[in-house]
Amino acid sequence: MAELSARQIALTALRLWRKEKHFADFIISGLLTKTELNASDRGFALELFYGVLRNLTLLDFWIGCLRGSGIDRDLRDILRFGLYQLLCLGTPEHAAVHETVELAAKKQRNVVNAILRTTTRQRSQLLARAATQPLFVRTSHPQFLVERWQQHFGDEHAEELCKWNNLPAPIYARINLLKIDRTEFLHTYPGSRALRDHSMFVQFNSLPSSALERGHCYIQDPSTTIACELLDPKPGERILDATAAPGGKTGYIAQLMENLGIIVACDRAPQRIDTLKENVARLGVGIAQILQHNWTGKRVPPQITSVAPFDRIVIDAPCSNTGVMRRRVDVKWRLRRIDFDRMQHLQIEIVRALVPFLKPNGLIVYSTCSLEPEENEEVVRRILETSPVLRLGAERDSLPFRDGFGGAYAARMIRSAS
């Protein structure tokens, strides 16, 4: 793999993503670990791959403008890369055209060259035509998703959201006070920039490898702390983090508890448990008991029942991830209309399974990184309607077009004393 160029790696990743249906992050990271590309070329491969994924509908619209038929899937992939460079990135024409032509099989090179040369001559017209298209084409989102956001948030906010999703995600990190205080962190890592209104968060221009390896920070969006803040854990309490991997919430909860008490942190998949263990250890969490458990199953491990009842329970429920599409670039191409109702059934099942493990007067926090009411307010409403022992305490959300961070929702419910 070391001999492949950045463009070849990006094209290989796109074809694997299309054929094998794996997550985009998994595919491109797997390919890059087998290369010897320098940092600049690795960055260019990521830009090409994610940029094309973000703009699939728009790129295919332009391909349709340039050639009405005779485009097979492999040729379309190559043209997507060429058009992205010419019309979105502004790559110099000679480099974009020549290098993209080189990606094609010999029998396709004349076609690719002709289409890309036409693109350079008609650039202004192609951009103008795109500007007149519906929002779902201009911003490359599924039409059904754009329409529901327009209904829920209004046209202006829906457009802001779509544009926000298509921007590269900034690198935010939470300072881990279990290992370092804020002043020392900012002094030790001068490349970090403190976030206004989020005192425990910083922003980096590039991944802070040293700080991560030493457990001095954890990469996460400020919106992800809403659930932990509603949970408001206290030192010495018993906390259940029901869906804990990869460990960001567990680490923050331990910090809020001053590493005093017990956190039982669960997840369902063995590989996610491994990641959870690694992150918790690196962050210096000393009060976590990590267990593999699926809350939609029947048997609860004795390691959980022996610690129950819990003072507080937090559920970061599996969801559609519509609030974090900037970071999970291919999520929008995986979603279907039925997914929101399907996820709601799963979310309710998990919450109902957890209520018996909450002590009287205890708190349970339900959270998602979804923007959809079916997965947020409607789940809480249905839980409260069918669980008379619970009452609503508070709700919070984060909306990208309002708050400038990822989308998130959390609700705190309180179990009655009797």
Order of alpha helices (4+ residues) and beta strands (2+ residues): alpha-alpha-alpha-alpha-alpha-alpha-alpha-alpha-alpha-alpha-alpha-beta-alpha-beta-beta-alpha-beta-alpha-beta-alpha-beta-alpha-beta-alpha-beta-alpha-alpha-beta-alpha-beta-alpha-beta
